């Protein structure tokens, strides 16, 4: 099964486009442009442009498999403006415990016609005030394959592999906040662990079924550290997760970050950071790339969007799961005798043929002997008759 994935840090300040949005320091120059455009024509706002990018980055005849948005405080309005997203189910998550922080919002859209949600887990990737969300969905497809799909917004300069493993370990050992399937199509904002559920049994079943792991988002990885290979659950208590390795399986585009315009001028946009990683048992139909629609239309003055570029990939998930064939018992000797195809049946049938042919030969030989003996008897009797008649003739003479 092939499906398309889009990951996009949409810049909360650019989407909000007001004085409060100027606190989005990394995108401040762009936020100023977004405020000015929104006042002139709201239909051409940065938020409306982001909706256009999402809508037009995929073939009109297709649906996205997954769309992961980071800094998505305004995602409800984007959903309202984007028909392609309205065809999908979604889960939203905030990693902030003490208040609403726009940068801590993330949302995942998925194609419910292809995937069945089993559980969702959210965790904060940073201990300090800089809350960084990671949302993971556990899903099955109709063919029986298992998927673990994560959408994350890593903290800036947090490129320590061990630190990332610590947070991913939290997700699968019960420290992450999980939400039930009944949370489908609802905006979820967790500020406590009220709805926390034990999903260890579900994670165990996934770990034992060779899951396809896909992680997307803003990794804040300007050097592409994680693209080369990353094992998130080396110390996991679930044996099936310990050996999972994820990577980009190829080059990734430069996507970040120019706070004064849209991410299209490569002279200024000199960093990696946004990409999609997949596990070794999964493959790309098309590796990480910037959507063609964005390349053709993005312009800092005419079509401002976010301080990040969107990144997209086509992923080849699992095919039909072949369950083990039942062990067939060897047929009994009696069954073999009845079966002409089986080995035992062939041998016995040959013996029968030999016996029958031998009997026929014997019968034929007996018949021949009888015929010969009859002929001899006839000849002898004729000779005797002839001799007698000759003797009688001589006597008379």
C-alpha positions as CSV (number, residue, x, y, z in Angstrom):
1,X,0.0,0.0,0.0
2,X,1.4,3.4,-1.0
3,X,0.3,6.6,0.7
4,X,1.4,10.3,0.8
5,X,2.6,12.1,3.9
6,X,2.8,15.8,4.5
7,X,4.6,17.4,7.4
8,X,4.4,21.2,8.0
9,X,5.5,23.5,10.7
10,X,3.0,26.3,10.0
11,X,4.4,29.0,12.4
12,X,1.9,29.9,15.1
13,X,2.7,33.6,14.9
14,X,2.2,33.7,11.1
15,X,-1.1,31.9,11.5
16,X,-2.3,34.2,14.3
17,X,-1.1,37.3,12.5
18,X,-1.7,39.7,15.4
19,X,0.4,41.6,18.0
20,X,0.6,38.5,20.2
21,X,2.0,36.6,17.2
22,X,5.0,38.9,17.2
23,X,6.2,36.8,20.2
24,X,7.0,34.1,17.7
25,X,10.6,35.4,17.7
26,X,12.1,33.1,15.0
27,X,9.5,34.3,12.5
28,X,9.0,37.9,13.6
29,X,9.8,39.4,10.2
30,X,7.3,37.1,8.5
31,X,4.7,37.7,11.1
32,X,4.8,41.4,10.4
33,X,4.1,40.7,6.7
34,X,1.3,38.4,7.6
35,X,-0.3,41.1,9.8
36,X,-0.2,43.6,7.0
37,X,-1.6,41.2,4.4
38,X,-4.4,40.1,6.7
39,X,-5.6,43.7,7.2
40,X,-5.7,44.3,3.4
41,X,-7.3,41.0,2.3
42,X,-8.0,38.2,4.8
43,X,-8.5,35.8,1.9
44,X,-4.8,36.1,1.0
45,X,-3.6,35.8,4.6
46,X,-0.7,33.5,5.6
47,X,-3.2,31.1,7.1
48,X,-5.2,31.0,3.8
49,X,-2.0,30.4,1.9
50,X,-1.0,27.5,4.1
51,X,-4.5,25.9,3.4
52,X,-3.8,26.3,-0.3
53,X,-0.5,24.6,0.0
54,X,-2.0,21.6,1.8
55,X,-4.9,21.4,-0.6
56,X,-2.9,21.6,-3.8
57,X,0.3,19.6,-2.8
58,X,-1.4,16.3,-3.6
59,X,-3.1,14.9,-6.7
60,X,-6.8,16.0,-6.7
61,X,-7.9,12.3,-7.1
62,X,-6.0,11.1,-4.0
63,X,-6.2,11.5,-0.3
64,X,-3.3,12.0,2.1
65,X,-2.4,9.0,4.3
66,X,-1.2,11.3,7.0
67,X,-0.7,15.1,7.6
68,X,1.3,16.3,10.6
69,X,1.1,19.9,11.5
70,X,3.3,21.6,14.2
71,X,2.7,24.9,15.9
72,X,-0.9,24.3,15.0
73,X,-2.9,26.5,17.4
74,X,-5.0,27.7,14.5
75,X,-5.5,24.2,13.0
76,X,-9.3,24.4,13.4
77,X,-9.5,27.3,11.0
78,X,-7.1,25.6,8.6
79,X,-9.3,22.5,8.7
80,X,-12.3,24.7,7.8
81,X,-10.5,26.2,4.8
82,X,-9.0,22.9,3.4
83,X,-11.4,20.3,1.9
84,X,-8.6,17.7,1.6
85,X,-8.2,17.8,5.4
86,X,-12.0,17.5,5.9
87,X,-11.8,14.0,4.3
88,X,-9.6,12.8,7.1
89,X,-9.9,12.0,10.8
90,X,-7.7,13.9,13.3
91,X,-6.3,14.1,16.8
92,X,-4.9,17.3,18.4
93,X,-2.5,17.5,21.3
94,X,-0.9,20.2,23.5
95,X,2.2,19.4,25.5
96,X,1.6,22.4,27.8
97,X,0.6,21.5,31.4
98,X,0.2,25.0,32.9
99,X,-1.4,27.0,30.1
100,X,-2.1,27.4,26.4
101,X,1.2,27.8,24.5
102,X,0.6,28.1,20.8
103,X,4.0,26.5,20.0
104,X,3.1,23.4,22.0
105,X,0.1,22.5,19.8
106,X,0.3,19.7,17.3
107,X,-2.3,17.8,15.2
108,X,-2.3,14.6,13.2
109,X,-4.7,13.9,10.3
110,X,-5.1,10.4,9.0
111,X,-7.1,8.5,6.4
112,X,-9.7,6.6,8.3
113,X,-10.7,4.6,5.2
114,X,-7.2,3.0,5.2
115,X,-6.2,3.0,8.9
116,X,-7.9,2.0,12.1
117,X,-6.8,3.9,15.2
118,X,-6.0,1.6,18.1
119,X,-4.4,4.1,20.5
120,X,-2.8,7.6,20.7
121,X,-0.1,8.8,23.0
122,X,1.2,12.3,23.6
123,X,4.4,13.3,25.5
124,X,6.4,16.4,26.1
125,X,9.9,16.2,24.6
126,X,11.5,18.9,26.8
127,X,11.7,19.3,30.6
128,X,11.9,23.1,30.7
129,X,9.3,25.8,29.9
130,X,9.9,25.3,26.2
131,X,7.1,22.6,25.8
132,X,7.7,20.4,22.8
133,X,4.9,18.0,21.8
134,X,5.2,14.5,20.3
135,X,2.0,12.7,19.3
136,X,2.1,9.0,18.3
137,X,-0.8,7.1,16.7
138,X,-1.0,3.3,16.8
139,X,-2.9,2.0,13.9
140,X,-3.7,-1.1,11.8
141,X,-4.6,-1.2,8.1
142,X,-7.2,-3.5,6.5
143,X,-4.5,-6.0,5.5
144,X,-3.4,-6.6,9.1
145,X,-0.2,-4.5,9.1
146,X,0.8,-2.5,12.2
147,X,1.9,1.2,12.1
148,X,3.4,3.5,14.8
149,X,3.1,7.1,13.4
150,X,4.6,10.1,15.3
151,X,4.3,13.8,14.7
152,X,6.8,15.8,16.8
153,X,8.3,19.3,17.3
154,X,11.7,18.9,18.8
155,X,13.3,21.5,21.0
156,X,15.9,23.7,19.4
157,X,19.4,22.4,19.6
158,X,18.2,19.2,21.3
159,X,20.3,16.8,19.1
160,X,21.4,14.5,21.9
161,X,20.4,11.0,20.9
162,X,20.2,9.7,24.4
163,X,17.9,12.5,25.5
164,X,15.5,11.8,22.6
165,X,15.5,8.1,23.5
166,X,14.6,9.0,27.0
167,X,11.4,10.8,25.8
168,X,10.5,8.1,23.3
169,X,10.9,5.5,26.1
170,X,8.4,7.5,28.1
171,X,5.8,7.1,25.3
172,X,5.9,3.3,25.4
173,X,6.3,2.7,29.1
174,X,3.1,4.4,30.3
175,X,4.4,7.9,31.2
176,X,2.8,9.5,28.1
177,X,-0.7,10.7,28.1
178,X,-2.9,8.4,26.0
179,X,-6.4,8.9,24.7
180,X,-9.0,6.4,23.7
181,X,-10.5,5.8,20.3
182,X,-13.6,7.7,21.4
183,X,-11.5,10.9,21.1
184,X,-11.7,10.6,17.3
185,X,-12.6,13.9,15.5
186,X,-12.3,15.9,18.7
187,X,-9.9,18.7,19.7
188,X,-8.0,17.3,22.7
189,X,-6.1,19.7,25.0
190,X,-4.5,17.8,27.9
191,X,-3.6,19.8,30.9
192,X,-3.5,16.9,33.3
193,X,-3.4,13.1,33.1
194,X,-7.2,12.8,33.7
195,X,-7.8,10.6,30.7
196,X,-4.6,8.5,31.0
197,X,-5.0,4.9,30.1
198,X,-2.8,1.9,30.2
199,X,-1.9,1.0,26.6
200,X,0.9,-1.4,27.4
201,X,-1.0,-4.4,26.1
202,X,-1.6,-2.6,22.8
203,X,2.1,-1.6,22.6
204,X,3.1,-5.2,23.3
205,X,0.9,-6.5,20.5
206,X,2.4,-3.9,18.1
207,X,6.0,-4.7,19.2
208,X,5.4,-8.4,18.3
209,X,4.1,-7.7,14.8
210,X,7.0,-6.0,13.1
211,X,5.4,-2.5,13.0
212,X,6.1,0.1,10.4
213,X,7.4,3.2,12.2
214,X,7.1,6.6,10.6
215,X,8.2,9.8,12.4
216,X,7.6,13.2,10.9
217,X,7.9,16.8,12.0
218,X,10.2,19.7,12.9
219,X,13.2,18.0,14.3
220,X,15.1,21.3,14.7
221,X,18.0,19.3,13.4
222,X,20.1,21.8,11.3
223,X,22.8,19.2,10.7
224,X,20.6,16.3,9.7
225,X,21.8,14.2,12.7
226,X,18.8,11.9,12.9
227,X,18.4,11.4,9.2
228,X,21.4,9.1,9.1
229,X,19.8,6.6,11.5
230,X,18.2,6.6,14.9
231,X,17.0,3.8,17.1
232,X,14.4,5.3,19.4
233,X,13.6,2.3,21.7
234,X,17.0,0.6,22.3
235,X,16.2,0.3,26.1
236,X,12.5,-0.5,25.6
237,X,11.1,-3.4,27.7
238,X,9.3,-4.5,24.6
239,X,11.8,-6.8,22.7
240,X,10.2,-6.1,19.3
241,X,10.9,-2.4,19.5
242,X,14.6,-2.6,20.5
243,X,15.9,-3.3,17.1
244,X,13.8,-0.7,15.2
245,X,15.9,1.9,13.3
246,X,14.5,4.9,11.4
247,X,16.2,7.0,8.8
248,X,15.5,9.2,5.8
249,X,16.8,6.5,3.4
250,X,18.2,9.3,1.2
251,X,18.7,13.1,1.1
252,X,16.4,15.6,2.7
253,X,15.6,19.1,1.5
254,X,16.6,22.4,3.2
255,X,13.5,23.7,4.8
256,X,14.5,26.1,7.6
257,X,14.5,28.9,8.6
258,X,14.1,32.5,7.3
259,X,12.1,34.7,9.6
260,X,11.7,37.4,7.0
261,X,10.0,35.5,4.3
262,X,8.7,32.2,2.9
263,X,11.1,29.3,2.7
264,X,12.0,29.5,-0.9
265,X,15.2,31.5,-1.1
266,X,17.9,28.9,-0.7
267,X,20.6,31.6,-0.2
268,X,19.1,32.3,3.2
269,X,17.3,29.0,3.9
270,X,20.5,27.0,4.7
271,X,19.3,24.5,7.3
272,X,17.7,21.1,7.5
273,X,15.2,20.5,10.1
274,X,11.8,19.2,8.7
275,X,11.7,15.7,7.4
276,X,10.1,12.3,7.5
277,X,11.9,9.2,8.8
278,X,10.8,5.6,8.3
279,X,11.8,2.2,9.7
280,X,14.0,-0.3,7.8
281,X,11.0,-2.5,7.1
282,X,9.4,0.3,5.2
283,X,10.4,2.1,2.0
284,X,9.8,5.3,0.1
285,X,8.0,5.5,-3.1
286,X,9.4,9.1,-3.3
287,X,11.8,10.4,-0.7
288,X,11.6,13.6,1.3
289,X,10.9,16.6,-1.1
290,X,9.3,20.0,-1.2
291,X,5.8,19.9,-2.8
292,X,5.8,21.2,-6.4
293,X,2.9,23.5,-5.8
294,X,4.9,25.3,-3.0
295,X,8.0,25.6,-5.3
296,X,5.9,27.2,-8.0
297,X,3.9,29.6,-5.9
298,X,5.8,30.5,-2.7
299,X,7.1,34.1,-2.7
300,X,8.0,36.1,0.4
301,X,6.0,39.2,-0.7
302,X,3.2,37.7,-2.8
303,X,2.5,34.3,-1.1
304,X,3.8,34.3,2.4
305,X,3.1,31.2,4.5
306,X,5.3,30.0,7.3
307,X,9.0,30.3,8.3
308,X,9.3,26.6,7.4
309,X,8.8,24.8,4.1
310,X,6.4,21.9,4.0
311,X,8.0,18.5,3.3
312,X,6.3,15.5,1.7
313,X,7.0,11.9,0.9
314,X,5.3,8.8,-0.6
315,X,5.6,5.8,1.6
316,X,5.2,2.1,0.7
317,X,3.7,0.4,3.8
318,X,2.9,-3.2,4.3
319,X,1.3,-5.5,1.7
320,X,-1.0,-8.4,2.4
321,X,0.0,-10.2,5.6
322,X,0.6,-13.9,4.9
323,X,-0.4,-15.7,8.0
324,X,1.5,-19.0,8.6
325,X,0.1,-22.0,6.7
326,X,-1.4,-24.8,8.9
327,X,0.8,-27.8,9.4
328,X,-0.4,-30.6,7.3
329,X,-0.3,-34.1,8.7
330,X,1.0,-37.0,6.6
331,X,-1.9,-39.1,5.3
332,X,-2.4,-42.5,6.9
333,X,-1.5,-45.7,5.0
334,X,-5.2,-46.4,4.5
335,X,-5.7,-43.0,3.0
336,X,-2.7,-43.5,0.7
337,X,-4.2,-46.7,-0.5
338,X,-7.3,-44.9,-1.6
339,X,-5.4,-42.0,-3.1
340,X,-3.8,-42.6,-6.5
341,X,-1.8,-39.4,-6.3
342,X,0.0,-40.1,-3.1
343,X,3.3,-42.1,-3.0
344,X,1.9,-45.1,-1.1
345,X,-1.0,-45.4,-3.6
346,X,1.3,-45.4,-6.6
347,X,3.4,-48.3,-5.3
348,X,0.4,-50.4,-4.4
349,X,-1.3,-49.8,-7.7
350,X,1.9,-50.9,-9.5
351,X,2.0,-54.1,-7.6
352,X,-1.6,-54.8,-8.5
353,X,-0.9,-54.2,-12.1
354,X,2.0,-56.6,-12.0
355,X,-0.1,-59.3,-10.4
356,X,-2.9,-58.8,-12.9
357,X,-0.4,-59.0,-15.8
358,X,1.2,-62.1,-14.4
359,X,-2.2,-63.8,-14.0
360,X,-3.1,-62.8,-17.6
361,X,0.2,-64.3,-18.8
362,X,-0.5,-67.5,-16.9
363,X,-4.0,-67.8,-18.3
364,X,-2.7,-67.2,-21.8
365,X,0.1,-69.8,-21.5
366,X,-2.4,-72.3,-20.1
367,X,-4.7,-71.7,-23.1
368,X,-1.9,-72.2,-25.5
369,X,-0.8,-75.4,-23.7
370,X,-4.4,-76.7,-23.9
371,X,-4.7,-75.8,-27.6
372,X,-1.3,-77.5,-28.4
373,X,-2.3,-80.6,-26.4
374,X,-5.6,-80.8,-28.2
375,X,-3.9,-80.5,-31.6
376,X,-1.5,-83.3,-30.7
377,X,-4.3,-85.5,-29.5
378,X,-6.2,-84.9,-32.8
379,X,-3.1,-85.7,-34.9
380,X,-2.4,-88.8,-32.9
381,X,-6.0,-90.0,-33.2
382,X,-5.9,-89.4,-37.0
383,X,-2.7,-91.3,-37.4
384,X,-4.2,-94.3,-35.5
385,X,-7.3,-94.2,-37.6
386,X,-5.1,-94.2,-40.8
387,X,-3.0,-97.1,-39.6
388,X,-6.1,-99.2,-38.7
389,X,-7.7,-98.6,-42.0
390,X,-4.5,-99.6,-43.8
391,X,-4.3,-102.8,-41.8
392,X,-7.9,-103.7,-42.5
393,X,-7.4,-103.2,-46.3
394,X,-4.3,-105.5,-46.3
395,X,-6.2,-108.3,-44.5
396,X,-9.0,-108.2,-46.9
397,X,-6.6,-108.4,-49.8
